[in-house]
Amino acid sequence: MSASTSTEDPISRPRTTELRPDEFLEAVYQLHGNALLQFAARRLEGDWHRAEDALQEVAIRAWHHAGELDPTAESARPWLFTVLRNLVIDAHRARQARPPETGDPELTHLPVSDDVDHLLTSQVLFEALRDLRPPQREVLLHVHYLGRGVNQTARVLGVPPGTVKSRTHYAARALREALHSRGMRAGGRDRDAG
């Protein structure tokens, strides 16, 4: 590989392997999502909601170029940041060009379901769960996902109920810390606080 090949625009190079759309988006979010989101939030004066929207638009645009863009290649990141920077600049110009929006302030706080947001949240949760020790993941699976009580979980796992309570406590605390380190809190995104 020549030096000029490594600095080529990732869009101009043909991809060597094809990823399914969900694998492609997962790779974009997993490898670049956090850095892109932080960058967008800084450029958007801490507006996490607009930053998430910009990140989703970058992911969509990257996906439209999935045949040429390899999200696992280091050369993809500069392209993604350039697209994000241009989106932020365009959004700023558009906001400056139109009058301020008015409307019902109550409507601005209503949550809207979004498949990409769900995918991102699921990915962050999955990564955070990987930080836990296997016994902690196992007890959370039984208690929270399968809805088993402490005694039922203790019987299934073959441990005393006190061990289930202790593991649940420490697992929940470790999961909260893992989510917090990824910019989330256990009850939802930690973006409304700022």
N, C-alpha and C positions, 0 to 999 in steps of 0.2 A: 504494500500500500504506500503510495507516495505521500509526501507532506501535504500536497495540495488536496488530496482526496480527504484527509482528515479534517480539513477546514471548510469543506464544501457545505453549501446550504443543505440541511437534511431533507429538504423537499425535492432537491434535484437528483438525489440518489435513489435508485430502485431498492425496495425492501427485499431482504433475502428470505424472510419468513413472514407468513401472514398470521396475524392474531385475530381471534374472534372479537367482535365489537366489545363485549364485556371484558375480555382480557386486555384489549387495547386501552380502554378507559381506566381499568384498574391499574395498569402500569403507569399511565399518565398521573393519576392521583397518588399512587403509592410512591413513585420516584420523584415527582415534581410538585405535587399538590400543596404540600405544606409551605415550601419556599415561595411558590406562586401566590398563595393566599396571603402570606405575610407581606410580600411585596405589594400586592394590590391594596391591602388594608392600609399600609403606610402611605401609598399614593392617593388613597381616597379618604385621608384624614381620619382613619380609624373606623370607617363605616364598614363593618364586617358583612352586612347584608349585601351591599353593593359589591364588595370584594368577592363574596361567594358567587354572585351573579357573573362577575367578570371571569372568575375561574371556570365556571360552567361553560361560558361562551368559548374560552380558550380550548377547553376539552372537546367541545363540539367541533370547533374549527380544526383541531388536530385530527379528530376522527374523520373529518371530510378528506384529510390528506393521509389517511391510514395506509394507502398503497405505497406512499413514498416516504412516510415519516416513521422512524423506529423510536418509540418512546423510551426504549431501554438504552439507546445510544447517548453518549455524553453530548453529542452535537445537537440533540433535540432540545436541550434546555435553553440555549440562546434563542432558538426559533420561538419556543413557547413564551419566553420573557418578552421578545419583541412584539409578538401578537398581543400579549397582555398589556404592554406599555401603550401600544397603539389604541387598544380598546379603551383604556383609561383616559387617554388624551381625547379621543373622539367623544366619550361620554361627558368629559368636562366641557368641551366645546358645545355640545348639544345642550347641556344645562345652562350655559351662559347665553345661548341664542334664544331660549324660550323663557316666557315669564314663569315666576315661581308657581309651583303646583299648589292648589288648594283643594280641600276636600274634607271628608269626615275623618277626624284624627283617630277615631275608634277603628276604622277600617285599615289603617296603616299597621296595626298590630295583630291582625288576623293571620294565623299561619296558613300557608298554602302548600299543599302536597306537591312534591317534586321528585320524580324518579332519580334524577342525577344526585340530588341532595341525599336521598335515601341510600343510594349506592355509596356516596362519600361517607355518610355516617356509619353505614355498615362496615366499610373498610376500616375506618378509624377504630371502631369497636373491636373488630377482629384483630387488628394489630395490638390493641391494648390488652386483649385477652391472652395473646401470645406472651406478654410480659409476665403473666402469672405462672406460679408453679403448677404442675399438673394436678396435685391434690386440690388446689384452690379452684382451678377451672372445673374440676369434676364436681365439687360440692355446689358451685354456682349453677352448673347444669341441672343438677337434681333439684335444688331448692327453688331456683328462680325460673328456669326454663320448663322443667317438668312439673313444677308446682308441688313437689313433695314436701311434707313436714319434716321437722328435725328427726323425730323417731323413725319415720319411714326411711329417710335418707340414711340414717345410722344403720338400719337393718340391711339395706341394699349394699352399702359400702363395707359393712362388717366392722364398724368402728363405734365407739361410745357416742351417745348424743352430745356430750360436752365437746367432743372433738369436732363434731359437725358444726356446733355453734361457734367454736373458736375459729375453725377454718372459714366459715361463712363471714365472720367479722373481719378477719385479716384479708380475705379475698376481696371483699367489698371495698375495704380501705385501699388495697393495692390497685384495684381497678379504678377507683376514683383518682388516685395519683397518676396512673397511666393515662387516663383520659385528660386530666388537667394538663399534663405535660404535652399533650397533643392539641391543646387549645379548646378542650371541651370540659363540661362538668357533667356529673352523673345524671342530672335532671334535664339536660339539653345543652345546647351550645353556650359557651361562656362569652358570648358576644354582646349580650344585652346589658352587661354590667358597665361597659365603657361607653 
